[in-house]
Amino acid sequence: MLFELRRFLRTLPLGVIWGLVWPQTATMLCTMIIGLTDIWVAGRIDSGTQAAIGFSTQIQAFLMVLGMSLGAGAMAAVSQSMGAGRRDRVRRYTGLVMALAVLFGLLLSFFMYMGGDTVLGMIHVPAGLEDITRFFYHMLLLGLPAQYIMNVGSVLFRASRNVLMPLIAVTAACLINVFGDLGFGLGMWGLPAFGASGIAWSTFAAVCVGAALLLFLLRHAGLTLPRVLPSAAWMCRAAPYLLKVSLPALLTQFLWQGGYLSLFVIMAALPDSVDELAGMTAGIRVESMLFMPAVAFNMTAAIMVGNLLGAGKVAEARRTGLAITVLGALCMSMAGACMWFFMEALARFFSPDQAVQEQIVSYLFYNILSTPFTVGSMIFNGVMTGAGATLYTLVVNTSCIWLVRLPLAWLLAHIVWGGSRGVYTAMLISMIVQASAMLWVFFRKDWPGYAMRRSGVPATR
């Protein structure tokens, strides 16, 4: 057994994996700092500003679903094209995807602006916060095209194994955002304090600079065509594969987000829902810090599997996908085990309330237990994205959350135990089922057959 483990470890391309994982983890850390700085500075202004930023953040997450699904299609198409050595095809897909990103960002901004009152009414903005929330909402829409460029442009760089360029762009955006928030939001360093306006305009400036820098770096790296867009005939041949990968990813995101909202509704119906919701919200924030490297492993799996399938190395793609999954699950399980000893300290940091602290500890207890299953499932999702087999991700993930997690959460929380422990137990069980299902798909289904090289996609020149 020990000999087999050593032989397996020797076959791992650890240097390549580490070289892809750490810049992506650092990129996500910078993105998290941007969001936390906005929240922290807003809290120093007033609670209304902080709440308004919270509402706009929720709306932004919903509006970025389309960009994330487009990114899934871009990852599959570009990573496979790089593996096949088809540099011209990479440039054509880059032009097509970036054009779609700008178009989607502009269209969403326009239609969401026209329906702004309806949107703000649907999220039930409290009385007295309408004006400040509307201001942040409009600023969000103003910067949405640039946000789409940053999101999709970063994916294109990752797909070509150039993970340092997105880090450079997001680091620049992070520095501008932090400086602007502190300087023009709170008036530090002798700068004028504009309050909420300072936060909003700093974030807008940061995302615009980041987007412009990414466009410049895409051109400098030779990933775009001189005329930007490929020919109309080529786009007609290439679009079906992009749609084939992006559409299931889009449905997965919508159904997954809807499932999480439903989980909050189940929790809110409990007798002591205020403390339990507060504990779950804080627990999710702590958990997100733990799973940042896991997301980087997910994207690394998508990159490497896509490259190998593009080169026609199916057996190596299977071996590499499994290796990254095992390595990521082991590393993150050890990190979770270390966090186990600091659960109470983390709970005290996020809340002074004893009841909320107990809920945070309870949430972390169950979710740290699920770490190997959650991380394994996440990385298998990355494998499917690299192969273009997002249909499997759609079926497995949405089935597990809608057919296992939600019914079980309601049963355990409202009928069996009458508390949040039922929700957390349902989350653990659903992740075990999801990881097991993805493992079965990995070994039993022909997911490499979704790659362009094997599925006979005509847009190969």
C-alpha positions as CSV (number, residue, x, y, z in Angstrom):
1,M,0.0,0.0,0.0
2,L,2.8,2.4,1.0
3,F,4.7,1.5,-2.2
4,E,1.6,2.2,-4.4
5,L,1.2,5.6,-2.6
6,R,4.8,6.5,-3.3
7,R,4.5,5.5,-6.9
8,F,1.3,7.5,-7.3
9,L,2.9,10.6,-5.7
10,R,5.9,10.3,-8.1
11,T,3.6,10.5,-11.1
12,L,2.0,13.7,-9.9
13,P,3.2,16.9,-11.8
14,L,3.5,18.7,-8.4
15,G,5.5,21.6,-9.8
16,V,3.0,22.3,-12.5
17,I,0.0,22.0,-10.1
18,W,1.6,24.3,-7.5
19,G,2.5,26.8,-10.2
20,L,-1.1,27.0,-11.2
21,V,-2.7,26.8,-7.7
22,W,-0.9,29.5,-5.8
23,P,-1.4,32.5,-8.2
24,Q,-5.1,31.6,-8.4
25,T,-5.4,31.4,-4.6
26,A,-3.7,34.8,-4.4
27,T,-6.1,36.2,-7.0
28,M,-9.1,35.1,-5.0
29,L,-7.6,36.5,-1.8
30,C,-7.3,39.9,-3.5
31,T,-10.9,39.7,-4.7
32,M,-12.0,38.8,-1.1
33,I,-10.0,41.8,0.2
34,I,-11.9,44.1,-2.1
35,G,-15.3,42.9,-0.8
36,L,-14.2,43.0,2.8
37,T,-12.8,46.5,2.6
38,D,-16.0,47.8,1.1
39,I,-18.0,46.2,4.0
40,W,-15.5,47.3,6.7
41,V,-15.3,51.0,5.5
42,A,-19.1,51.1,5.1
43,G,-19.5,49.9,8.7
44,R,-17.4,52.9,9.8
45,I,-19.8,55.2,8.0
46,D,-23.2,53.9,9.1
47,S,-25.2,50.7,9.1
48,G,-27.4,51.9,6.2
49,T,-24.4,52.1,3.9
50,Q,-23.3,48.7,5.0
51,A,-26.7,47.2,4.4
52,A,-26.9,48.9,0.9
53,I,-23.6,47.3,-0.1
54,G,-24.9,44.0,1.1
55,F,-27.9,44.3,-1.2
56,S,-25.9,45.3,-4.2
57,T,-23.4,42.5,-3.6
58,Q,-26.3,40.0,-3.7
59,I,-27.6,41.5,-7.0
60,Q,-24.0,41.4,-8.4
61,A,-23.7,37.7,-7.6
62,F,-26.9,37.0,-9.5
63,L,-25.9,39.1,-12.5
64,M,-22.5,37.5,-12.8
65,V,-24.1,34.0,-13.3
66,L,-24.1,34.6,-17.1
67,G,-20.5,35.6,-17.0
68,M,-19.5,32.5,-15.0
69,S,-21.3,30.2,-17.5
70,L,-19.6,31.9,-20.4
71,G,-16.3,31.4,-18.6
72,A,-17.0,27.7,-18.3
73,G,-17.4,27.5,-22.1
74,A,-14.3,29.6,-22.6
75,M,-12.2,27.4,-20.3
76,A,-13.1,24.2,-22.2
77,A,-12.7,25.7,-25.7
78,V,-9.4,27.6,-25.0
79,S,-7.7,25.1,-22.8
80,Q,-8.4,22.3,-25.3
81,S,-7.2,24.5,-28.2
82,M,-4.0,25.3,-26.3
83,G,-3.4,21.6,-25.7
84,A,-3.9,20.9,-29.4
85,G,-1.4,23.6,-30.3
86,R,-4.0,25.5,-32.2
87,R,-2.9,29.1,-31.4
88,D,-5.0,30.7,-34.1
89,R,-8.1,28.9,-32.7
90,V,-7.2,30.3,-29.2
91,R,-7.1,33.8,-30.6
92,R,-10.4,33.4,-32.4
93,Y,-12.2,32.0,-29.3
94,T,-10.7,34.8,-27.2
95,G,-12.1,37.4,-29.6
96,L,-15.5,35.7,-29.7
97,V,-15.8,35.2,-25.9
98,M,-14.6,38.8,-25.0
99,A,-17.1,40.2,-27.5
100,L,-19.9,38.2,-25.9
101,A,-18.7,39.3,-22.4
102,V,-18.9,43.0,-23.4
103,L,-22.3,42.5,-25.1
104,F,-23.8,40.6,-22.1
105,G,-22.5,43.2,-19.7
106,L,-24.0,46.1,-21.7
107,L,-27.3,44.4,-22.2
108,L,-27.7,43.3,-18.6
109,S,-26.8,46.9,-17.4
110,F,-29.4,48.4,-19.7
111,F,-32.3,46.1,-18.9
112,M,-31.6,46.0,-15.2
113,Y,-31.4,49.8,-15.1
114,M,-34.8,50.0,-16.9
115,G,-36.3,47.5,-14.4
116,G,-34.5,49.0,-11.4
117,D,-37.6,49.7,-9.3
118,T,-38.9,46.2,-9.8
119,V,-35.6,44.7,-8.8
120,L,-35.3,46.8,-5.7
121,G,-38.9,46.0,-4.8
122,M,-38.3,42.2,-5.2
123,I,-35.4,42.2,-2.6
124,H,-37.5,44.1,-0.1
125,V,-35.2,47.0,0.7
126,P,-36.1,48.4,4.2
127,A,-37.7,51.8,4.5
128,G,-35.2,54.6,4.7
129,L,-32.5,52.7,2.6
130,E,-34.2,53.1,-0.8
131,D,-32.0,56.0,-1.9
132,I,-28.6,54.7,-0.8
133,T,-29.4,51.2,-2.2
134,R,-30.5,52.7,-5.5
135,F,-27.3,54.6,-5.7
136,F,-25.1,51.5,-5.2
137,Y,-27.3,49.6,-7.6
138,H,-26.8,52.1,-10.3
139,M,-23.0,52.2,-9.7
140,L,-23.0,48.4,-9.9
141,L,-24.7,48.5,-13.3
142,L,-22.3,51.2,-14.5
143,G,-19.3,48.9,-13.8
144,L,-20.9,45.6,-14.8
145,P,-19.4,45.5,-18.4
146,A,-16.0,46.0,-16.9
147,Q,-16.7,43.3,-14.3
148,Y,-17.6,40.9,-17.1
149,I,-14.3,41.8,-18.9
150,M,-12.3,41.1,-15.7
151,N,-14.1,37.8,-15.0
152,V,-14.1,36.3,-18.5
153,G,-10.6,37.7,-19.4
154,S,-9.2,36.1,-16.3
155,V,-10.6,32.7,-17.3
156,L,-9.1,33.1,-20.8
157,F,-5.6,33.7,-19.3
158,R,-6.0,30.7,-16.9
159,A,-7.1,28.5,-19.8
160,S,-3.8,29.3,-21.6
161,R,-1.9,28.5,-18.3
162,N,-1.0,32.1,-17.8
163,V,-2.2,32.5,-14.3
164,L,0.0,35.5,-13.3
165,M,-1.7,38.0,-15.6
166,P,-5.1,37.8,-13.8
167,L,-3.2,38.2,-10.5
168,I,-1.5,41.4,-11.8
169,A,-4.8,42.9,-12.9
170,V,-6.8,42.0,-9.7
171,T,-3.9,43.2,-7.5
172,A,-4.0,46.6,-9.2
173,A,-7.8,46.7,-8.8
174,C,-7.4,45.7,-5.1
175,L,-4.8,48.4,-4.4
176,I,-7.0,51.1,-6.0
177,N,-10.1,49.9,-4.2
178,V,-8.5,49.8,-0.8
179,F,-6.8,53.2,-1.2
180,G,-10.0,54.8,-2.6
181,D,-12.2,53.3,0.2
182,L,-9.9,54.4,3.0
183,G,-9.0,57.8,1.4
184,F,-12.2,59.0,-0.2
185,G,-14.6,56.9,1.9
186,L,-13.2,57.7,5.4
187,G,-11.0,60.7,4.5
188,M,-7.6,59.2,5.6
189,W,-4.3,60.7,4.6
190,G,-5.9,64.2,4.4
191,L,-8.1,63.3,1.5
192,P,-11.7,64.5,1.3
193,A,-14.2,62.1,2.9
194,F,-17.1,61.4,0.5
195,G,-18.6,58.6,2.5
196,A,-20.7,56.2,0.5
197,S,-19.9,58.0,-2.8
198,G,-16.2,57.5,-2.1
199,I,-16.7,53.7,-1.7
200,A,-18.9,53.4,-4.8
201,W,-16.6,55.4,-7.1
202,S,-13.5,53.7,-5.8
203,T,-14.9,50.3,-6.6
204,F,-16.0,51.5,-10.1
205,A,-12.5,53.0,-10.7
206,A,-10.8,49.7,-9.5
207,V,-12.9,47.4,-11.8
208,C,-12.4,49.7,-14.8
209,V,-8.6,49.9,-14.4
210,G,-8.5,46.1,-13.8
211,A,-10.6,45.5,-17.0
212,A,-8.4,47.9,-19.1
213,L,-5.3,46.2,-17.8
214,L,-6.6,42.8,-18.7
215,L,-7.5,43.8,-22.2
216,F,-4.0,45.3,-22.6
217,L,-2.4,42.1,-21.2
218,L,-4.5,39.9,-23.5
219,R,-3.2,41.9,-26.5
220,H,0.4,41.9,-25.2
221,A,0.3,38.1,-24.6
222,G,-0.8,37.6,-28.2
223,L,-4.1,36.0,-27.3
224,T,-6.2,38.3,-29.5
225,L,-6.6,38.7,-33.2
226,P,-5.4,41.9,-34.9
227,R,-8.9,42.6,-36.0
228,V,-10.3,41.5,-32.6
229,L,-13.3,39.5,-33.9
230,P,-13.0,36.3,-36.0
231,S,-15.0,36.0,-39.2
232,A,-18.7,35.5,-39.0
233,A,-18.5,32.1,-40.7
234,W,-16.0,30.9,-38.1
235,M,-18.2,32.2,-35.2
236,C,-21.2,30.3,-36.6
237,R,-19.2,27.1,-36.5
238,A,-17.6,27.7,-33.1
239,A,-20.7,29.0,-31.2
240,P,-22.5,25.6,-30.9
241,Y,-19.7,24.1,-28.8
242,L,-19.5,27.2,-26.6
243,L,-23.2,27.0,-26.1
244,K,-23.0,23.2,-25.4
245,V,-20.7,23.9,-22.5
246,S,-22.0,27.2,-21.3
247,L,-25.8,26.4,-21.2
248,P,-25.5,23.5,-18.6
249,A,-23.1,25.7,-16.6
250,L,-25.7,28.5,-16.6
251,L,-28.5,26.3,-15.5
252,T,-26.3,24.8,-12.8
253,Q,-25.5,28.2,-11.4
254,F,-29.1,29.3,-11.3
255,L,-30.4,26.1,-9.7
256,W,-27.5,26.0,-7.2
257,Q,-28.1,29.6,-6.1
258,G,-31.8,29.0,-5.9
259,G,-31.1,25.9,-3.8
260,Y,-29.0,28.0,-1.3
261,L,-31.8,30.6,-1.1
262,S,-34.3,27.8,-0.4
263,L,-32.0,26.5,2.4
264,F,-32.0,30.0,4.0
265,V,-35.8,29.9,3.8
266,I,-35.9,26.5,5.6
267,M,-33.6,27.9,8.3
268,A,-35.6,31.2,8.6
269,A,-38.7,29.1,9.4
270,L,-37.1,27.7,12.6
271,P,-38.1,29.0,16.0
272,D,-34.7,30.6,16.8
273,S,-34.0,31.6,13.3
274,V,-32.2,34.9,14.0
275,D,-29.3,33.4,15.8
276,E,-29.2,30.4,13.5
277,L,-29.2,32.6,10.4
278,A,-26.5,34.8,11.8
279,G,-24.4,31.8,12.7
280,M,-24.8,30.2,9.3
281,T,-23.9,33.5,7.5
282,A,-20.7,33.9,9.6
283,G,-19.9,30.2,9.2
284,I,-20.2,30.5,5.4
285,R,-17.6,33.4,5.5
286,V,-15.2,31.3,7.5
287,E,-15.7,28.3,5.2
288,S,-15.1,30.5,2.1
289,M,-11.6,31.3,3.4
290,L,-10.9,27.6,3.9
291,F,-12.1,26.7,0.4
292,M,-10.2,29.4,-1.5
293,P,-7.4,26.9,-2.4
294,A,-10.0,24.3,-3.2
295,V,-11.4,26.7,-5.9
296,A,-7.9,27.1,-7.2
297,F,-7.5,23.3,-7.4
298,N,-10.8,23.2,-9.3
299,M,-9.6,25.7,-11.9
300,T,-6.2,23.9,-12.1
301,A,-8.0,20.6,-12.9
302,A,-10.0,22.4,-15.6
303,I,-6.9,23.8,-17.2
304,M,-4.7,20.7,-17.2
305,V,-7.5,18.3,-18.2
306,G,-8.6,20.6,-21.0
307,N,-5.0,20.9,-22.3
308,L,-4.5,17.1,-22.2
309,L,-7.8,16.3,-24.0
310,G,-6.9,18.9,-26.6
311,A,-3.7,17.1,-27.2
312,G,-5.6,13.8,-27.5
313,K,-4.1,12.4,-24.3
314,V,-7.2,10.9,-22.8
315,A,-5.5,8.4,-20.4
316,E,-3.2,11.1,-19.1
317,A,-6.2,13.5,-18.7
318,R,-8.0,10.8,-16.6
319,R,-4.9,10.2,-14.5
320,T,-4.1,13.9,-14.0
321,G,-7.8,14.7,-13.0
322,L,-7.8,12.0,-10.4
323,A,-4.4,13.0,-9.1
324,I,-5.4,16.7,-8.6
325,T,-8.6,15.6,-6.9
326,V,-6.8,13.3,-4.5
327,L,-4.1,15.9,-3.8
328,G,-6.6,18.7,-3.3
329,A,-8.8,16.7,-1.0
330,L,-5.9,15.6,1.1
331,C,-4.4,19.1,1.4
332,M,-7.8,20.7,2.2
333,S,-8.8,18.0,4.7
334,M,-5.5,18.6,6.6
335,A,-6.3,22.4,6.6
336,G,-9.8,21.7,7.8
337,A,-8.4,19.5,10.6
338,C,-6.2,22.3,11.7
339,M,-9.1,24.7,11.7
340,W,-11.0,22.3,13.9
341,F,-9.0,23.5,16.9
342,F,-9.8,27.2,16.3
343,M,-13.6,26.9,15.7
344,E,-14.5,28.6,19.0
345,A,-11.9,31.4,18.6
346,L,-13.2,32.1,15.1
347,A,-16.8,32.1,16.4
348,R,-15.8,34.7,19.1
349,F,-14.1,36.8,16.4
350,F,-17.2,37.0,14.2
351,S,-19.8,37.5,16.9
352,P,-19.8,38.6,20.6
353,D,-23.2,36.9,21.1
354,Q,-22.9,33.5,22.8
355,A,-25.9,32.0,21.0
356,V,-24.6,33.0,17.6
357,Q,-21.1,31.6,18.5
358,E,-22.7,28.3,19.3
359,Q,-24.3,28.3,15.8
360,I,-21.1,29.2,14.1
361,V,-19.3,26.3,15.9
362,S,-22.1,23.9,14.9
363,Y,-22.0,25.0,11.3
364,L,-18.2,24.6,11.1
365,F,-18.3,21.2,12.8
366,Y,-20.5,19.6,10.1
367,N,-18.9,21.5,7.2
368,I,-15.3,20.7,8.2
369,L,-16.4,17.0,8.4
370,S,-17.6,17.3,4.8
371,T,-14.3,18.8,3.6
372,P,-13.0,15.8,1.7
373,F,-16.3,15.3,0.0
374,T,-16.9,19.0,-0.8
375,V,-13.4,19.5,-2.1
376,G,-13.4,16.3,-4.1
377,S,-16.7,17.2,-5.7
378,M,-15.5,20.7,-6.5
379,I,-12.4,19.4,-8.2
380,F,-14.3,16.8,-10.2
381,N,-16.5,19.7,-11.4
382,G,-13.3,21.4,-12.7
383,V,-12.4,18.2,-14.5
384,M,-15.8,18.2,-16.2
385,T,-15.4,21.9,-17.1
386,G,-12.1,21.3,-18.8
387,A,-13.6,18.4,-20.8
388,G,-16.7,20.5,-21.7
389,A,-18.8,17.9,-19.9
390,T,-20.8,20.4,-17.8
391,L,-23.9,18.4,-18.4
392,Y,-22.8,15.9,-15.8
393,T,-22.2,18.7,-13.3
394,L,-25.7,20.1,-14.0
395,V,-27.3,16.7,-13.4
396,V,-25.3,15.7,-10.3
397,N,-25.1,19.0,-8.5
398,T,-28.7,20.1,-9.0
399,S,-30.1,16.7,-8.2
400,C,-28.2,16.5,-5.0
401,I,-29.2,19.9,-3.7
402,W,-32.9,19.7,-4.8
403,L,-33.6,16.0,-4.3
404,V,-31.4,15.3,-1.3
405,R,-30.3,18.4,0.6
406,L,-33.5,20.5,0.6
407,P,-36.0,17.7,1.4
408,L,-33.7,16.2,4.0
409,A,-33.0,19.6,5.6
410,W,-36.7,20.3,6.0
411,L,-37.3,16.8,7.4
412,L,-34.4,16.8,9.9
413,A,-34.7,20.5,10.9
414,H,-38.5,20.8,11.2
415,I,-39.7,17.2,12.0
416,V,-36.9,15.2,13.5
417,W,-34.6,17.5,15.5
418,G,-36.3,20.9,15.3
419,G,-33.1,23.0,14.9
420,S,-30.3,24.0,12.6
421,R,-28.4,20.8,13.3
422,G,-30.9,19.2,10.8
423,V,-29.9,21.6,8.1
424,Y,-26.2,21.1,8.7
425,T,-26.5,17.3,8.7
426,A,-28.4,17.5,5.4
427,M,-25.6,19.5,3.9
428,L,-23.1,16.9,5.0
429,I,-25.1,14.0,3.7
430,S,-25.8,15.7,0.3
431,M,-22.1,16.4,-0.2
432,I,-21.3,12.7,0.5
433,V,-23.9,11.8,-2.1
434,Q,-22.6,14.4,-4.6
435,A,-19.0,13.4,-4.2
436,S,-19.9,9.7,-4.6
437,A,-22.0,10.5,-7.7
438,M,-19.1,12.5,-9.3
439,L,-16.7,9.7,-8.5
440,W,-19.0,7.3,-10.3
441,V,-19.3,9.7,-13.3
442,F,-15.5,10.0,-13.4
443,F,-14.9,6.3,-13.6
444,R,-18.0,5.0,-15.4
445,K,-19.0,7.7,-18.0
446,D,-17.3,8.9,-21.2
447,W,-16.8,12.5,-20.1
448,P,-13.7,12.9,-22.3
449,G,-16.0,12.4,-25.3
450,Y,-17.3,15.9,-24.7
451,A,-14.0,17.4,-25.8
452,M,-13.8,19.1,-29.2
453,R,-11.1,16.7,-30.5
454,R,-13.3,13.7,-29.9
455,S,-16.8,15.1,-30.5
456,G,-16.1,16.2,-34.0
457,V,-16.6,20.0,-33.6
458,P,-15.9,21.6,-36.9
459,A,-14.5,24.9,-35.5
460,T,-11.0,23.5,-35.3
461,R,-8.9,25.8,-37.5
